[in-house]
Amino acid sequence: MTFDEWTRAGLPTLLRFATVLCGSGDLAGDVVQEVAIKAHRHWDRVAAAANPEAYLRKMVVNEYLSWRRKWSRFVPRPEIFTAETVADHADQQADRDELIAELAKLPRRQRAVLVLRYFGGLTDAEIADLLGCSGSTVRAHASRALATLRIELVAPKSFQNTGVTHAH
């Protein structure tokens, strides 16, 4: 496959993946643009990989994780779904927006683990390989992230039922 063929076929999928990972269409576009530039320069290496899509996904994750070094602070906006998405019911959209907002609060590695596991469908071993860590580190990141999400998503509703206000 040539680089031009890949951009027509694989770029939209990679951009959707990056949008979920980054939590912002703008940042995802920047990340994928940087990855596309690097991939074009080294296309022979990318095309020769056993799984070029996985190689490119790893490039996106690495680029996303490196944005922290490039910018001192970034506050992502929860706009991960493009116009191609089928319209949802209002309640589903509100739940999705709440989940994306909570994901945006997680540390980058924890967020990357959850996105790779639940959106990307990767196993812990594949995530560990992609992030360059052990499987137990992946499980620890996932456990901490899920515990944080449970607290953030459940606590405000339980406080509402008791009449206690919850300052966020």
Backbone as a printed PyTorch tensor [residue, N CA C, xyz], in Angstrom:
tensor([[[  0.8350,  -1.1680,   0.0000],
         [  0.0000,   0.0000,   0.0000],
         [  0.8840,   1.2380,   0.0000]],

        [[  0.5330,   2.2050,  -0.8000],
         [  1.2890,   3.4590,  -0.8450],
         [  0.7510,   4.4070,   0.2200]],

        [[  1.5040,   5.4630,   0.4800],
         [  1.0740,   6.4640,   1.4480],
         [ -0.2380,   7.1140,   0.9950]],

        [[ -0.3360,   7.4320,  -0.2890],
         [ -1.5590,   8.0460,  -0.8200],
         [ -2.7640,   7.1290,  -0.6470]],

        [[ -2.5840,   5.8450,  -0.8820],
         [ -3.6820,   4.8920,  -0.6910],
         [ -4.1010,   4.8430,   0.7750]],

        [[ -3.1060,   4.8390,   1.6580],
         [ -3.4180,   4.8110,   3.0800],
         [ -4.1690,   6.0690,   3.5050]],

        [[ -3.7590,   7.2420,   3.0290],
         [ -4.4400,   8.4630,   3.4640],
         [ -5.9130,   8.4490,   3.0700]],

        [[ -6.2170,   7.9150,   1.9070],
         [ -7.6250,   7.8410,   1.4910],
         [ -8.4030,   6.8170,   2.3170]],

        [[ -7.7940,   5.6890,   2.6050],
         [ -8.5050,   4.5970,   3.2820],
         [ -8.3830,   4.6440,   4.8110]],

        [[ -7.2040,   4.9270,   5.3260],
         [ -6.9550,   4.7710,   6.7560],
         [ -6.9550,   6.0420,   7.5810]],

        [[ -6.7860,   7.1850,   6.9420],
         [ -6.6910,   8.4350,   7.7000],
         [ -7.9680,   8.7630,   8.4770]],

        [[ -9.1540,   8.6030,   7.8910],
         [-10.3680,   8.9040,   8.6710],
         [-10.5010,   8.0470,   9.9330]],

        [[-10.1560,   6.7790,   9.8480],
         [-10.2160,   5.8950,  11.0150],
         [ -9.2200,   6.3370,  12.0710]],

        [[ -8.0160,   6.6840,  11.6510],
         [ -6.9940,   7.1360,  12.5840],
         [ -7.4130,   8.4550,  13.2410]],

        [[ -8.0470,   9.3250,  12.4940],
         [ -8.5130,  10.5930,  13.0450],
         [ -9.6190,  10.3700,  14.0810]],

        [[-10.5350,   9.4500,  13.8270],
         [-11.5750,   9.1440,  14.8160],
         [-10.9420,   8.5900,  16.0930]],

        [[ -9.9770,   7.6860,  15.9340],
         [ -9.2760,   7.1360,  17.0950],
         [ -8.6020,   8.2650,  17.8810]],

        [[ -7.9040,   9.1450,  17.1800],
         [ -7.2020,  10.2530,  17.8430],
         [ -8.1810,  11.2020,  18.5210]],

        [[ -9.3390,  11.4050,  17.9390],
         [-10.3300,  12.3060,  18.5220],
         [-10.8300,  11.7580,  19.8480]],

        [[-11.0740,  10.4650,  19.9160],
         [-11.4970,   9.8590,  21.1770],
         [-10.3600,   9.9480,  22.1880]],

        [[ -9.1510,   9.6790,  21.7660],
         [ -7.9960,   9.7200,  22.6550],
         [ -7.7590,  11.1270,  23.1910]],

        [[ -7.8100,  12.1230,  22.3220],
         [ -7.4790,  13.4960,  22.7050],
         [ -8.6420,  14.2370,  23.3510]],

        [[ -9.8630,  13.8440,  23.0320],
         [-11.0140,  14.5310,  23.5870],
         [-11.3350,  15.8320,  22.8870]],

        [[-10.6130,  16.1490,  21.8340],
         [-10.8240,  17.3890,  21.1020],
         [-10.5200,  17.1470,  19.6380]],

        [[-11.4320,  17.5530,  18.7810],
         [-11.1970,  17.4030,  17.3540],
         [-10.0210,  18.2280,  16.8820]],

        [[ -9.8400,  19.3990,  17.4950],
         [ -8.7240,  20.2660,  17.1020],
         [ -7.3780,  19.6330,  17.4330]],

        [[ -7.2410,  19.1560,  18.6780],
         [ -5.9820,  18.5170,  19.0720],
         [ -5.7620,  17.2340,  18.2780]],

        [[ -6.8260,  16.4630,  18.0670],
         [ -6.7050,  15.2240,  17.2900],
         [ -6.2090,  15.5260,  15.8820]],

        [[ -6.7440,  16.5660,  15.2710],
         [ -6.2880,  16.9510,  13.9350],
         [ -4.8090,  17.3060,  13.9290]],

        [[ -4.3710,  18.0270,  14.9560],
         [ -2.9500,  18.3850,  15.0560],
         [ -2.0810,  17.1490,  15.2480]],

        [[ -2.5210,  16.2560,  16.1270],
         [ -1.7550,  15.0320,  16.4070],
         [ -1.6540,  14.1760,  15.1400]],

        [[ -2.7760,  13.9680,  14.4640],
         [ -2.7750,  13.1300,  13.2610],
         [ -1.9570,  13.7930,  12.1480]],

        [[ -2.0040,  15.1030,  12.0720],
         [ -1.1930,  15.7970,  11.0700],
         [  0.2930,  15.5540,  11.3140]],

        [[  0.7150,  15.6690,  12.5750],
         [  2.1170,  15.4020,  12.9120],
         [  2.4900,  13.9560,  12.5820]],

        [[  1.6010,  13.0270,  12.9120],
         [  1.8540,  11.6120,  12.6350],
         [  1.9140,  11.3680,  11.1330]],

        [[  1.0220,  11.9860,  10.3810],
         [  1.0170,  11.8020,   8.9220],
         [  2.3170,  12.3140,   8.3050]],

        [[  2.8100,  13.4320,   8.8000],
         [  4.0810,  13.9730,   8.2980],
         [  5.2170,  12.9960,   8.5790]],

        [[  5.2570,  12.4910,   9.8140],
         [  6.3080,  11.5350,  10.1870],
         [  6.1580,  10.2280,   9.4090]],

        [[  4.9050,   9.7790,   9.2480],
         [  4.6730,   8.5350,   8.5130],
         [  5.0830,   8.6830,   7.0510]],

        [[  4.8250,   9.8220,   6.4580],
         [  5.2020,  10.0490,   5.0590],
         [  6.7150,   9.9860,   4.8950]],

        [[  7.4190,  10.6090,   5.8470],
         [  8.8900,  10.6030,   5.7900],
         [  9.4630,   9.1930,   5.8980]],

        [[  8.7920,   8.3520,   6.6640],
         [  9.3100,   7.0040,   6.9390],
         [  8.3280,   5.9410,   6.4570]],

        [[  7.6800,   6.1800,   5.3290],
         [  6.6370,   5.2750,   4.8730],
         [  7.1460,   3.8640,   4.6260]],

        [[  8.3670,   3.7250,   4.1680],
         [  8.9150,   2.3820,   3.9360],
         [  8.8880,   1.5570,   5.2220]],

        [[  9.2470,   2.1780,   6.3460],
         [  9.2590,   1.4870,   7.6370],
         [  7.8190,   1.1770,   8.0790]],

        [[  6.9130,   2.1310,   7.9050],
         [  5.5180,   1.9300,   8.3080],
         [  4.8900,   0.8050,   7.4770]],

        [[  5.0560,   0.8740,   6.1650],
         [  4.4550,  -0.1210,   5.2670],
         [  5.0420,  -1.5130,   5.5000]],

        [[  6.2910,  -1.5880,   5.9430],
         [  6.9430,  -2.8800,   6.1700],
         [  6.5570,  -3.5040,   7.5120]],

        [[  5.8900,  -2.7470,   8.3750],
         [  5.5030,  -3.2740,   9.6820],
         [  4.5120,  -4.4200,   9.5090]],

        [[  4.5180,  -5.3300,  10.4660],
         [  3.5990,  -6.4730,  10.4070],
         [  2.1480,  -6.0090,  10.3860]],

        [[  1.8550,  -4.9370,  11.1190],
         [  0.5070,  -4.3820,  11.1660],
         [  0.6230,  -2.8550,  11.0760]],

        [[  0.6090,  -2.2930,   9.8710],
         [  0.7890,  -0.8460,   9.7160],
         [ -0.2290,  -0.0080,  10.4890]],

        [[ -1.4830,  -0.4850,  10.5960],
         [ -2.4940,   0.2790,  11.3340],
         [ -2.1190,   0.3740,  12.8150]],

        [[ -1.6380,  -0.7260,  13.3950],
         [ -1.2140,  -0.7150,  14.7950],
         [  0.0020,   0.1930,  14.9710]],

        [[  0.9000,   0.1620,  14.0110],
         [  2.0940,   1.0130,  14.0460],
         [  1.6780,   2.4820,  14.0500]],

        [[  0.7300,   2.8400,  13.1900],
         [  0.2570,   4.2210,  13.1100],
         [ -0.5140,   4.6180,  14.3680]],

        [[ -1.2920,   3.6920,  14.9250],
         [ -2.0050,   3.9620,  16.1710],
         [ -1.0080,   4.2430,  17.2930]],

        [[  0.0790,   3.4710,  17.3070],
         [  1.1100,   3.6980,  18.3230],
         [  1.7490,   5.0700,  18.1280]],

        [[  1.9630,   5.4540,  16.8850],
         [  2.5060,   6.7880,  16.6120],
         [  1.5670,   7.8740,  17.1400]],

        [[  0.2600,   7.6720,  16.9750],
         [ -0.7220,   8.6470,  17.4690],
         [ -0.6620,   8.7210,  18.9930]],

        [[ -0.6330,   7.5740,  19.6620],
         [ -0.5710,   7.5670,  21.1270],
         [  0.6930,   8.2680,  21.5990]],

        [[  1.8150,   7.9510,  20.9960],
         [  3.0780,   8.5860,  21.3960],
         [  3.0390,  10.0900,  21.1660]],

        [[  2.4980,  10.5070,  20.0440],
         [  2.4020,  11.9460,  19.7470],
         [  1.4680,  12.6210,  20.7490]],

        [[  0.3490,  11.9880,  21.0530],
         [ -0.5890,  12.5410,  22.0360],
         [  0.0880,  12.6970,  23.3990]],

        [[  0.7970,  11.6550,  23.8210],
         [  1.4630,  11.7170,  25.1210],
         [  2.5730,  12.7690,  25.1360]],

        [[  3.1720,  13.0670,  24.0010],
         [  4.2560,  14.0480,  23.9560],
         [  3.7480,  15.4870,  23.9200]],

        [[  2.4690,  15.7150,  23.6620],
         [  1.9430,  17.0900,  23.6350],
         [  2.0920,  17.7620,  24.9850]],

        [[  2.1460,  16.9870,  26.0380],
         [  2.3300,  17.5470,  27.3790],
         [  3.6670,  18.2880,  27.4680]],

        [[  4.6650,  17.7420,  26.8030],
         [  5.9710,  18.4000,  26.8040],
         [  5.9640,  19.6350,  25.9130]],

        [[  5.1340,  19.6100,  24.8770],
         [  5.1090,  20.7300,  23.9350],
         [  4.3230,  21.9240,  24.4650]],

        [[  3.2380,  21.6490,  25.1660],
         [  2.3900,  22.7270,  25.6750],
         [  2.2930,  22.5580,  27.1800]],

        [[  2.4420,  23.6400,  27.9070],
         [  2.4300,  23.5250,  29.3580],
         [  1.0520,  23.1810,  29.8960]],

        [[ -0.0060,  23.6080,  29.1940],
         [ -1.3530,  23.2930,  29.6690],
         [ -2.3090,  23.2230,  28.4850]],

        [[ -3.1730,  22.2110,  28.5260],
         [ -4.2040,  22.0810,  27.5040],
         [ -5.4780,  21.6220,  28.1810]],

        [[ -6.5660,  22.3090,  27.9490],
         [ -7.8490,  21.9200,  28.5040],
         [ -8.7020,  21.4170,  27.3520]],

        [[ -8.8680,  20.0860,  27.2270],
         [ -9.6160,  19.5540,  26.0900],
         [-11.1020,  19.8680,  26.1720]],

        [[-11.7040,  20.0240,  25.0200],
         [-13.1440,  20.2120,  24.9280],
         [-13.7570,  18.8830,  24.5280]],

        [[-14.8940,  18.5160,  25.1120],
         [-15.5010,  17.2210,  24.7990],
         [-16.3000,  17.2440,  23.5050]],

        [[-15.6060,  17.2130,  22.3560],
         [-16.2860,  17.2270,  21.0620],
         [-15.7620,  16.1140,  20.1770]],

        [[-15.9410,  14.8710,  20.6050],
         [-15.2590,  13.7890,  19.9090],
         [-16.0070,  13.1940,  18.7420]],

        [[-17.2550,  13.5320,  18.5450],
         [-17.9920,  12.8740,  17.4870],
         [-18.2120,  13.8240,  16.3230]],

        [[-17.9210,  13.3350,  15.1460],
         [-17.9910,  14.1500,  13.9420],
         [-19.4060,  14.1730,  13.3910]],

        [[-19.5980,  14.9630,  12.3520],
         [-20.9080,  15.0770,  11.7230],
         [-21.3500,  13.7510,  11.1080]],

        [[-20.4070,  12.8300,  10.8810],
         [-20.7470,  11.5240,  10.3070],
         [-21.5380,  10.6590,  11.2900]],

        [[-21.4700,  11.0080,  12.5860],
         [-22.1370,  10.2160,  13.6030],
         [-23.6530,  10.3250,  13.4480]],

        [[-24.3180,   9.2130,  13.5930],
         [-25.7760,   9.1980,  13.5410],
         [-26.3100,   9.9260,  14.7700]],

        [[-27.3380,  10.7240,  14.5940],
         [-27.9140,  11.4880,  15.6900],
         [-28.3840,  10.5600,  16.8090]],

        [[-28.0790,  10.9230,  18.0500],
         [-28.4710,  10.1520,  19.2230],
         [-29.6500,  10.8340,  19.9020]],

        [[-30.2830,  10.1210,  20.7850],
         [-31.3010,  10.7190,  21.6280],
         [-30.6180,  11.6710,  22.6070]],

        [[-31.3440,  12.6380,  23.1040],
         [-30.7710,  13.6610,  23.9840],
         [-30.1250,  13.0560,  25.2210]],

        [[-30.7480,  12.0680,  25.8170],
         [-30.1830,  11.4550,  27.0220],
         [-28.8640,  10.7540,  26.7240]],

        [[-28.7970,  10.0510,  25.6090],
         [-27.5600,   9.3720,  25.2280],
         [-26.4540,  10.3950,  24.9850]],

        [[-26.7890,  11.4920,  24.3460],
         [-25.7950,  12.5270,  24.0730],
         [-25.3070,  13.1590,  25.3740]],

        [[-26.2160,  13.4080,  26.3030],
         [-25.8290,  13.9830,  27.5890],
         [-24.9050,  13.0280,  28.3510]],

        [[-25.2280,  11.7270,  28.3350],
         [-24.3680,  10.7370,  28.9920],
         [-22.9980,  10.6940,  28.3390]],

        [[-22.9680,  10.7230,  27.0110],
         [-21.7130,  10.6980,  26.2650],
         [-20.8810,  11.9280,  26.6040]],

        [[-21.5020,  13.0880,  26.6210],
         [-20.7830,  14.3240,  26.9400],
         [-20.2130,  14.2850,  28.3500]],

        [[-20.9930,  13.7480,  29.2910],
         [-20.5260,  13.6400,  30.6710],
         [-19.3210,  12.7030,  30.7590]],

        [[-19.3940,  11.5670,  30.0610],
         [-18.2820,  10.6140,  30.0830],
         [-17.0220,  11.2350,  29.4620]],

        [[-17.1720,  11.9190,  28.3490],
         [-16.0170,  12.5410,  27.6900],
         [-15.4040,  13.6060,  28.5880]],

        [[-16.2410,  14.3840,  29.2550],
         [-15.7350,  15.4100,  30.1750],
         [-14.9610,  14.7660,  31.3230]],

        [[-15.4610,  13.6480,  31.8380],
         [-14.7610,  12.9660,  32.9300],
         [-13.4640,  12.3270,  32.4360]],

        [[-13.4760,  11.7520,  31.2310],
         [-12.2430,  11.1950,  30.6630],
         [-11.1760,  12.2690,  30.5160]],

        [[-11.5950,  13.4710,  30.1620],
         [-10.6460,  14.5700,  29.9590],
         [ -9.9180,  14.9390,  31.2480]],

        [[-10.4870,  14.6070,  32.3980],
         [ -9.8640,  14.9350,  33.6820],
         [ -8.7830,  13.9330,  34.0890]],

        [[ -8.7750,  12.7710,  33.4520],
         [ -7.8070,  11.7260,  33.8100],
         [ -6.4080,  12.1000,  33.3380]],

        [[ -5.3860,  11.5990,  34.0470],
         [ -4.0220,  11.7500,  33.5290],
         [ -3.9100,  11.0840,  32.1520]],

        [[ -3.0190,  11.5670,  31.3220],
         [ -2.9260,  11.1260,  29.9290],
         [ -2.7240,   9.6240,  29.7700]],

        [[ -1.8700,   9.0240,  30.5550],
         [ -1.6230,   7.5810,  30.3950],
         [ -2.8480,   6.7670,  30.7930]],

        [[ -3.5330,   7.1710,  31.8680],
         [ -4.7440,   6.4630,  32.2700],
         [ -5.8060,   6.5930,  31.1820]],

        [[ -5.9420,   7.7740,  30.6500],
         [ -6.9160,   7.9940,  29.5770],
         [ -6.5570,   7.1670,  28.3530]],

        [[ -5.2690,   7.1480,  27.9950],
         [ -4.8210,   6.3730,  26.8360],
         [ -5.1470,   4.8890,  27.0290]],

        [[ -4.9290,   4.3640,  28.2400],
         [ -5.2210,   2.9540,  28.5090],
         [ -6.7070,   2.6640,  28.3080]],

        [[ -7.5750,   3.5230,  28.8490],
         [ -9.0120,   3.2820,  28.6970],
         [ -9.4550,   3.3810,  27.2460]],

        [[ -8.9520,   4.3630,  26.5370],
         [ -9.3470,   4.5210,  25.1280],
         [ -8.8400,   3.3460,  24.3010]],

        [[ -7.6000,   2.9390,  24.5250],
         [ -7.0580,   1.8090,  23.7720],
         [ -7.8060,   0.5220,  24.0910]],

        [[ -8.2040,   0.3460,  25.3570],
         [ -8.9020,  -0.8730,  25.7680],
         [-10.3490,  -0.8900,  25.2700]],

        [[-11.0880,   0.1810,  25.5260],
         [-12.5300,   0.1490,  25.2570],
         [-12.9170,   0.6980,  23.8930]],

        [[-12.1940,   1.6480,  23.3570],
         [-12.5020,   2.1500,  22.0200],
         [-11.6820,   1.4080,  20.9730]],

        [[-10.4020,   1.1780,  21.2790],
         [ -9.5200,   0.5110,  20.3250],
         [ -9.6280,  -1.0050,  20.3420]],

        [[-10.2040,  -1.5780,  21.4190],
         [-10.3880,  -3.0140,  21.5060],
         [ -9.0920,  -3.7920,  21.6920]],

        [[ -8.0580,  -3.1600,  22.2410],
         [ -6.7740,  -3.8330,  22.4210],
         [ -6.7360,  -4.5870,  23.7460]],

        [[ -5.9320,  -5.6180,  23.7950],
         [ -5.7160,  -6.3660,  25.0320],
         [ -4.7080,  -5.6250,  25.8930]],

        [[ -4.5970,  -6.0320,  27.1640],
         [ -3.6190,  -5.4080,  28.0490],
         [ -2.2030,  -5.5820,  27.5130]],

        [[ -1.9060,  -6.7470,  26.9570],
         [ -0.5670,  -6.9970,  26.4100],
         [ -0.2890,  -6.0680,  25.2220]],

        [[ -1.2790,  -5.8780,  24.3680],
         [ -1.1000,  -4.9880,  23.2170],
         [ -0.9240,  -3.5380,  23.6680]],

        [[ -1.6860,  -3.1380,  24.6840],
         [ -1.5630,  -1.7780,  25.2160],
         [ -0.1930,  -1.5890,  25.8500]],

        [[  0.2520,  -2.5920,  26.6070],
         [  1.5730,  -2.5210,  27.2410],
         [  2.6650,  -2.3670,  26.1990]],

        [[  2.5640,  -3.1380,  25.1310],
         [  3.5420,  -3.0390,  24.0530],
         [  3.5070,  -1.6530,  23.4180]],

        [[  2.3090,  -1.1460,  23.1900],
         [  2.1460,   0.1540,  22.5510],
         [  2.6830,   1.2820,  23.4180]],

        [[  2.4450,   1.2050,  24.7340],
         [  2.8770,   2.2660,  25.6460],
         [  4.2830,   2.0410,  26.1970]],

        [[  4.8490,   0.8630,  25.9330],
         [  6.1970,   0.5880,  26.4150],
         [  6.2550,   0.3790,  27.9200]],

        [[  5.2820,  -0.3480,  28.4530],
         [  5.2580,  -0.6330,  29.8840],
         [  4.8200,  -2.0790,  30.0810]],

        [[  4.6820,  -2.4940,  31.3180],
         [  4.2830,  -3.8750,  31.5950],
         [  2.7580,  -3.9990,  31.6120]],

        [[  2.2870,  -5.2160,  31.5090],
         [  0.8610,  -5.4730,  31.5790],
         [  0.2800,  -5.0780,  32.9290]],

        [[  1.0580,  -5.2670,  34.0010],
         [  0.5640,  -4.8780,  35.3240],
         [  0.4310,  -3.3660,  35.4390]],

        [[  1.2860,  -2.6240,  34.7650],
         [  1.1660,  -1.1600,  34.7560],
         [ -0.0920,  -0.7450,  34.0110]],

        [[ -0.3850,  -1.4210,  32.9150],
         [ -1.6200,  -1.1430,  32.1710],
         [ -2.8280,  -1.4040,  33.0620]],

        [[ -2.8380,  -2.5380,  33.7410],
         [ -3.9680,  -2.8660,  34.6120],
         [ -4.0820,  -1.8570,  35.7630]],

        [[ -2.9480,  -1.4050,  36.2940],
         [ -2.9730,  -0.4140,  37.3750],
         [ -3.5530,   0.9100,  36.8740]],

        [[ -3.1070,   1.3480,  35.6880],
         [ -3.6570,   2.5850,  35.1090],
         [ -5.1660,   2.4480,  34.8880]],

        [[ -5.5940,   1.3110,  34.3570],
         [ -7.0180,   1.0960,  34.0900],
         [ -7.8080,   1.0840,  35.3950]],

        [[ -7.2870,   0.4160,  36.3970],
         [ -7.9730,   0.3240,  37.6820],
         [ -8.1350,   1.7050,  38.3090]],

        [[ -7.0530,   2.4780,  38.3240],
         [ -7.1170,   3.8300,  38.9040],
         [ -8.0760,   4.7180,  38.1170]],

        [[ -8.0030,   4.6290,  36.7960],
         [ -8.8650,   5.4600,  35.9540],
         [-10.3300,   5.1090,  36.1660]],

        [[-10.6380,   3.8120,  36.1950],
         [-12.0220,   3.3970,  36.3890],
         [-12.5280,   3.7810,  37.7770]],

        [[-11.6670,   3.6720,  38.7920],
         [-12.0630,   4.0810,  40.1470],
         [-12.3440,   5.5800,  40.1710]],

        [[-11.5240,   6.3640,  39.5290],
         [-11.7420,   7.8080,  39.4660],
         [-13.0450,   8.1230,  38.7480]],

        [[-13.2910,   7.4450,  37.6360],
         [-14.5330,   7.6810,  36.8990],
         [-15.7450,   7.2900,  37.7260]],

        [[-15.6580,   6.1900,  38.4760],
         [-16.7820,   5.7780,  39.3150],
         [-17.0900,   6.8400,  40.3580]],

        [[-16.0450,   7.3710,  40.9740],
         [-16.2300,   8.4020,  41.9990],
         [-16.8480,   9.6480,  41.3750]],

        [[-16.2910,  10.1130,  40.2590],
         [-16.7590,  11.3390,  39.6220],
         [-18.1690,  11.1950,  39.0590]],

        [[-18.4920,  10.0390,  38.4790],
         [-19.7940,   9.8730,  37.8440],
         [-20.8890,   9.4740,  38.8260]],

        [[-20.5350,   8.8250,  39.9410],
         [-21.5370,   8.3540,  40.8760],
         [-21.7460,   9.3380,  42.0210]],

        [[-20.6980,   9.9210,  42.5450],
         [-20.8020,  10.7580,  43.7380],
         [-21.8050,  11.9060,  43.6020]],

        [[-21.7870,  12.7020,  42.5540],
         [-22.7350,  13.8150,  42.4970],
         [-24.1910,  13.3650,  42.5500]],

        [[-24.5400,  12.2610,  41.9160],
         [-25.9190,  11.7830,  41.9200],
         [-26.3100,  11.2990,  43.3140]],

        [[-25.3990,  10.6440,  44.0300],
         [-25.7290,  10.1600,  45.3630],
         [-25.8980,  11.3300,  46.3290]],

        [[-25.1150,  12.4030,  46.1380],
         [-25.2780,  13.5760,  46.9780],
         [-26.6100,  14.2660,  46.6970]],

        [[-27.0490,  14.2530,  45.4520],
         [-28.3160,  14.8800,  45.0920],
         [-29.4700,  14.1780,  45.8090]],

        [[-29.3860,  12.8790,  45.9290],
         [-30.4740,  12.1170,  46.5600],
         [-30.5740,  12.3860,  48.0580]],

        [[-29.4710,  12.7820,  48.6920],
         [-29.4870,  13.0030,  50.1450],
         [-29.7020,  14.4530,  50.5070]],

        [[-29.7450,  15.3270,  49.5140],
         [-29.9270,  16.7450,  49.7840],
         [-28.6290,  17.4630,  50.0780]],

        [[-27.5110,  16.7470,  50.1050],
         [-26.2040,  17.3580,  50.3490],
         [-25.6900,  17.9070,  49.0220]],

        [[-25.1760,  19.1120,  49.0560],
         [-24.6290,  19.6800,  47.8140],
         [-23.2000,  19.2330,  47.6610]],

        [[-22.7970,  19.1060,  46.4310],
         [-21.4520,  18.6280,  46.0870],
         [-20.7550,  19.7030,  45.2740]],

        [[-19.7380,  20.3030,  45.8340],
         [-18.9590,  21.3060,  45.0980],
         [-17.9180,  20.5930,  44.2700]],

        [[-17.9410,  20.8160,  43.0150],
         [-17.0260,  20.1270,  42.0950],
         [-15.8390,  20.9380,  41.7890]]])
